[in-house]
Amino acid sequence: KAILNIIIPIGIILMLYFNHLGIQNMIYQNLQIQLFPALQNEIEITTDNRFFILFKLLEYLIVPIFLFIIALLFYKKNNINQVKNKEYSLFFIIIGLSASIPLIMTLKQRGFYLMPSISFFVLGISIFILPFLKHYLSKISRKTRFTIEVVGISVFCIVIFFSLYKAGQYSRDMDMLSDIEYLSSKIEKNIIINTDQSNREDWLMIAYMSRVGNWSLLVDDTIKNEYYILERSQHLPDYLQNEYIETSFPLKKYKLFKLKR
C-alpha cells in the first residue's frame, strides 16, 4: 500500500507531463532559464557570500533558537534524556534544513526564499521545548497564567487585524499589480493574451497575470487572440498595426490592444 501511494502520484505526474505540451515547456524553461543558470551563477546574483542565506536564517529564527538552547540546558540540568515526541521534532527540523541549506549552492539568494522552511523549524522547535514550557507554566500562579493568555490572544488578534487591514495593499510592483487588478475587472478571465517575445521571461508578469486573472501569455503572433499586451515602452509590431487597436484603459505600466473586428 505504501508503494502504491508513491507510484500512483508519480504516474499521474508523468502522464500529465507527457500529454501536456504546456507543462513540458514550463518545466524546460524553469530548468534552462532559471535553475541551471542560477546554479552556475549566471543570473540574478544577489550576494557574494554563499552563506548569506544561513545568516538570514539565523536572523529569522533567533527567538526560537534561543528558546531551544534554554530548553536544552534545562533538560541537561534535570537529567531529562527522553523528550516526548523528539522524533517528530527532528523530522520537522530536517524538513526545514532540506528547504533552506541547498540554497547555498547558488549566489541567487533572497530572504523570502526561506519562508517555506520557517514554519517547519518553528514546529520542530515548539515540539522540543513543550515539556520545558509545561514545567514552568505549572509553577506560575493562575493570575500570571491568565495574564500570559490574555497577552497572547491580544497579540494574535492584533496580527490578524493588521493582516486584514493590509490585505489588497501592495508593498512592491505597485504599477504592475494595479494594472493587472484593473484589467481583471474589465476583461474576461481564463483566456490567452498575446504578448511580445521580450516578455516571455518576465516571470513576475507571467505569475501575477496567472494568479489574478488566470490569464496565459502567448508569444506567437501567428495565433491572434482577443487581446495583446505590451509595456508602455514597447511597440506593437508593424505587421499587427492593422490587426489590433489600443484600448483606452488608464494603465500605468502596460497598454492593452484589442483585436479589430
Phi, psi and omega in degrees: 000319179297321179295319179297322179296338177269316185292318184298310178299321178296319179298318179296318180297316179295321179297316177296320182297311185282347181248007182225107183297325181297320179294318178299316180295320181296313180296317180299314181295321180294322180287312186280329186259332183250297190294302184298315176297325179293320179294331179267007178057045180257345182224150171045053175286117185252354180205159176253010182233116182298336184268008177303318184294330179287321176296323177295321178297316178298322179298316181290330187254017187299320179289309177302321180294320177300314178295324178298315180295317178299316179296320180297316178297322178297316180295321179295316182296323184260014178053042177265106183263337182251105176267128183299133178061031180299327180294326177291322177300313179296322180300311181292323179294321178296320176299316178300318179295320181291339179266000183230315183303318181301344180293344178288351180289342182231156175269004173271092186229132175222149183302323185288348174296340182275348186307317180297332184275335186301316183298325180289321175299315182295318178298313181297314180293322179298317178296320182293320185270358183303313178299321178299314180295318179299321180300313183280329178293329180289343183265345182274158182290160180298323180296316179295320179296320179297320179297317179298317180296318179297315179298317180298314180295321180297315179299317179300315180295322179296317179297316179297315180298315181296321179296316179294323180296322182274353181299133179088353178265148184255136176257348177203166180051042187298314181295317180298311183292321180294322177296314183292321176298319180296314181296328181295339179265356185245330180237162183292153179266176177060043179231171177257133181241131178286152176207176183280155180305326183292346181265001185293339179249014176276086189293329177296314179299315180298316182293313182295320181292327178289318183289317187278310185250000186053041179263145173250143179261137181239127176254076180200099185285354176283340176253112185261109176269178186299324186232154178224123185244140179220159170284161182303327183277351181267161182235144177292131180305147183303322183288354177251000183300326180271358182260328185236153174234139183288137178281167181261017181297136181280070182269152183264315185260330186242170168224138185248132178250147179241142181295132179288145178249000000 
